[in-house]
Amino acid sequence: MIKRFFQGRFFYLLVAFLFAISLFLTAASSSYNQSGTQLSQVTETYTNTIEDVPIDIKYDSDNYFISGYSYQTTVYLTSTNRVKLDSEINSDTRSFKVVADLSDASSGTTTAKLKVTNLPSGMTATVSPDTISVTIGKKVSKTFKVVGNVNDDQIADGYALKKVSVDTDEVTVVSDESTMSQIDHVVANLPEDQVLDSNYSGNVTLQAVSADGTVLASVIDPAKVGLSVTVKRLSKTVPVRIEQTGSLSSDLSSITTKASQDTVTIYGNQDALDAISEVVGQVDISDVTKNVTKTINLSATNVTVDPATIGVDLTVTKK
């Protein structure tokens, strides 16, 4: 019976059916694997905006001077590789550059196309703006005197400028011919954030300026010099007048006063100093019956008095 079963038609049909199912399952498995592989190949795109990327301008620096252009631009990066993107974001590990090629340009104002070079594979970049305007002129150099400068509003109230000096008298200025003809002198300005009520000493950046003070494009060597500024406190010496207050004792006919010093120094702005010709000190004589020395306070409108207290000798005259 069993032998006939394995030799019968039904057995061969069963084997064929099982073989067909096996082939179907194998094909389905293969299709699933291929589908999974395709899904795994879908990649993520990363982007980043990098501001203030320096522009590398290529030009004939031996014969020409350039000015009037933006020094930095914005770059938009796109990459499928996060590690590469992070490397380009960091200025210390960055390989790409933004370049403007003016190698064949001549004198005048021109528009230069900005291009990104040395960009890693698998990464794209867009520059905004993608052009810059550049003024090109024949390169010239000239020596100029250095002038130290302090604006009036940089001197604190109650002080006056006494002396300004620089440690370098002359510097070399490089610019184009047109700009050079407009340069009047080189100025060493006190930094804008300084308002002086004491002396100043420090290194400051130089600027080439026209006669009206307009800053002009140039390269200055050296770029910085030492600036020293001496200020003085506004002061004035005025006499002291002693004024008696209170009531004279009935036992006395008079009291004379003598201050320990006849003059004092007052400090303040010029208007306040000009308004004062003397400092009045008041001494109360109500309780005075004999010779005595009193200490009084001195003050005046809108100024500081030095010393602020003085001694006053009171000498009585009895009836």
C-alpha positions in Angstrom: 0.0 0.0 0.0 2.7 2.4 1.0 4.9 1.5 -1.9 2.0 2.1 -4.3 1.4 5.5 -2.7 4.9 6.7 -3.5 4.7 5.3 -7.0 1.3 6.7 -7.6 0.2 9.8 -9.6 -1.1 11.5 -6.5 2.3 11.5 -4.9 3.9 13.2 -7.9 1.2 15.8 -7.9 1.8 16.5 -4.2 5.5 16.9 -4.7 5.0 19.3 -7.6 2.6 21.3 -5.5 5.0 21.5 -2.6 7.8 22.5 -5.0 5.7 25.3 -6.4 4.9 26.6 -3.0 8.7 26.6 -2.2 9.4 28.6 -5.3 6.7 31.1 -4.5 8.0 31.6 -1.0 11.6 32.0 -2.3 10.5 34.6 -4.8 8.5 36.5 -2.2 11.4 36.6 0.2 13.7 37.8 -2.6 11.2 40.6 -3.5 10.9 41.6 0.1 14.7 41.8 0.5 15.0 43.9 -2.6 12.3 46.2 -1.4 14.0 46.6 1.9 17.3 47.4 0.2 15.7 50.1 -1.8 14.2 51.7 1.3 17.5 51.6 3.0 19.1 53.6 0.1 16.8 56.7 0.8 19.2 59.3 2.3 18.7 62.5 4.3 19.8 65.9 3.1 21.4 68.4 5.5 21.7 72.2 5.0 23.3 75.0 6.7 23.7 78.8 6.3 27.2 80.2 6.9 27.4 84.0 7.3 30.5 86.2 7.1 32.5 83.9 4.9 35.6 85.9 3.7 36.0 86.6 0.0 39.4 85.8 -1.6 40.0 88.2 -4.4 42.6 87.3 -7.0 44.1 90.3 -8.8 47.5 91.8 -9.7 48.4 93.2 -6.3 51.8 94.4 -7.5 50.3 96.9 -9.9 46.7 97.5 -8.7 44.9 98.5 -5.6 41.2 97.5 -5.0 38.6 99.1 -2.9 34.8 99.6 -2.4 33.9 95.9 -2.1 32.3 93.6 0.5 34.8 91.6 2.4 32.4 88.8 3.4 29.4 87.0 2.0 26.8 84.3 2.9 27.1 80.7 1.7 24.3 78.1 1.8 25.6 74.5 2.0 23.7 71.3 1.2 25.1 67.8 1.8 24.1 64.2 2.3 27.1 63.7 4.6 26.6 65.3 8.0 30.2 64.9 9.0 31.5 66.7 5.9 28.9 69.4 6.4 30.0 70.0 10.0 33.6 70.2 8.9 32.8 72.9 6.4 30.7 74.9 8.9 33.7 75.1 11.2 36.1 77.9 9.9 39.1 76.0 11.4 38.5 72.8 9.3 36.9 74.4 6.3 38.3 73.5 2.9 36.0 75.5 0.6 36.7 79.2 -0.4 34.7 81.9 -2.0 36.8 83.4 -4.8 36.5 86.5 -7.1 38.9 86.3 -10.0 40.0 89.7 -11.2 43.3 88.6 -12.7 42.5 90.1 -16.1 40.7 93.2 -14.8 42.0 96.8 -15.4 41.4 100.2 -13.8 37.8 101.1 -13.2 34.7 99.8 -11.4 33.8 96.2 -12.3 31.4 93.5 -11.1 33.1 90.2 -10.1 31.3 86.8 -10.0 31.8 84.9 -6.7 32.6 81.2 -7.0 33.0 78.5 -4.4 36.1 76.4 -4.9 37.5 73.3 -3.1 34.0 72.1 -2.2 34.0 68.4 -1.0 32.3 65.8 -3.1 28.6 65.2 -2.4 28.1 68.9 -1.4 26.6 71.9 -3.2 26.9 75.6 -2.4 25.0 78.8 -3.2 26.5 82.2 -2.6 24.4 85.3 -1.7 25.0 87.8 -3.1 26.8 86.0 -5.9 28.6 89.1 -7.2 30.5 92.1 -5.8 31.4 95.5 -7.1 35.1 96.3 -7.0 36.9 99.5 -7.8 40.4 99.0 -9.3 43.1 101.6 -9.7 46.8 101.9 -10.3 48.7 101.2 -7.1 50.8 104.0 -5.5 52.4 104.7 -2.1 53.2 107.9 -0.2 54.5 108.9 3.2 52.2 110.9 5.5 52.4 112.6 8.9 50.4 111.0 11.7 48.1 113.3 13.7 46.6 112.3 17.1 43.0 113.2 17.5 40.5 113.4 20.4 36.9 114.6 19.9 35.6 117.3 22.2 32.8 115.0 23.5 35.5 112.4 24.6 36.7 114.7 27.4 34.7 114.3 30.6 32.9 117.3 32.1 35.2 119.3 34.2 38.3 118.3 32.3 40.3 119.8 29.4 42.7 118.3 26.8 46.3 119.1 27.7 48.4 117.1 25.2 48.0 114.5 22.5 51.0 112.6 21.1 51.9 109.6 19.0 54.9 107.4 19.1 55.3 107.2 15.3 55.6 110.5 13.3 55.2 109.1 9.7 53.7 106.1 8.0 53.5 104.7 4.5 50.1 104.7 2.8 49.2 102.5 -0.2 46.1 103.2 -2.3 45.1 103.9 -5.9 46.0 107.1 -7.7 42.6 108.7 -7.4 42.2 108.0 -3.7 45.7 109.1 -2.9 45.1 112.5 -4.4 42.4 113.0 -1.8 44.3 112.0 1.3 45.3 114.9 3.5 46.8 113.2 6.5 46.7 110.0 8.6 44.9 110.2 11.9 45.2 108.2 15.1 41.8 108.6 16.8 41.1 108.0 20.4 38.7 104.9 20.5 35.1 106.0 20.4 34.2 104.3 23.7 36.6 106.4 25.6 35.5 109.5 27.7 38.6 110.7 29.6 38.7 111.9 33.1 42.3 110.6 33.4 45.3 110.1 31.1 45.1 107.5 28.2 47.8 105.4 26.6 47.2 102.6 24.1 47.6 101.3 20.5 45.1 102.6 18.0 44.3 101.8 14.4 45.3 104.5 11.8 43.0 105.9 9.1 43.8 107.9 6.0 41.4 110.8 5.8 40.6 113.7 3.5 40.8 117.4 4.6 37.2 117.2 5.9 37.9 114.0 7.8 36.3 111.5 5.4 38.0 108.1 5.8 39.5 106.9 2.5 40.4 103.3 1.4 44.0 102.5 1.9 46.6 100.2 3.5 48.8 101.8 6.1 52.1 100.5 7.4 52.3 100.3 10.3 48.6 99.8 10.8 48.7 100.9 14.5 50.6 103.4 16.6 50.8 104.3 20.2 48.6 107.2 21.2 49.0 109.1 24.5 46.5 111.7 25.7 47.0 113.9 28.8 44.0 115.6 30.4 43.8 118.2 33.1 41.1 118.9 35.6 39.6 122.4 35.1 40.3 124.5 38.2 40.4 128.1 39.5 41.7 129.7 42.7 39.3 132.1 44.4 39.4 134.0 47.7 37.5 132.9 50.8 35.2 135.4 52.5 33.9 134.6 56.0 30.4 135.6 56.8 29.0 135.7 60.4 25.6 134.3 61.1 23.6 134.2 64.3 23.3 136.8 67.1 26.2 138.5 68.8 26.4 138.0 72.6 25.2 141.0 74.7 28.6 140.9 76.5 30.5 141.5 73.3 30.9 144.6 71.1 32.3 142.6 68.1 33.9 139.5 66.8 36.6 139.4 64.2 37.3 136.4 62.1 40.4 135.0 60.3 40.3 132.0 58.1 43.1 129.4 58.2 43.7 130.2 54.5 42.7 133.1 52.3 42.1 131.1 49.0 40.8 127.8 47.9 40.7 125.8 44.6 37.4 125.1 42.9 36.9 122.4 40.2 34.1 122.1 37.6 33.2 122.8 34.0 34.3 126.1 32.5 30.9 127.8 32.8 30.6 126.9 36.5 34.1 128.2 37.2 33.5 131.4 35.3 30.4 132.1 37.4 32.2 132.0 40.7 34.5 134.8 42.0 34.7 133.8 45.6 33.7 131.1 48.1 31.7 132.3 51.1 32.1 130.4 54.4 29.5 130.9 57.1 30.4 130.7 60.8 27.7 130.8 63.6 28.7 133.3 66.4 25.5 132.8 68.5 27.4 130.8 71.2 30.7 132.6 71.1 31.7 134.4 74.3 35.4 134.1 74.1 38.2 133.6 71.6 37.7 130.3 69.8 38.5 128.4 66.6 35.7 126.8 64.6 35.8 124.4 61.6 33.4 125.3 58.8 32.3 123.6 55.6 32.9 125.3 52.2 30.8 124.8 49.1 29.7 126.6 45.9 27.3 126.0 43.1 28.2 123.3 40.6 31.8 123.0 41.7 34.0 121.1 44.1 35.9 123.1 46.6 39.3 122.0 47.9 39.7 122.0 50.8 36.1 121.4 51.7 36.6 122.5 55.3 38.8 125.2 56.9 39.4 126.5 60.4 38.3 130.0 61.4 39.7 131.9 64.4 37.2 134.1 66.2 38.5 136.9 68.4 36.1 138.6 70.7 36.0 142.2 71.9 34.1 142.7 75.1 32.1 145.8 75.9 
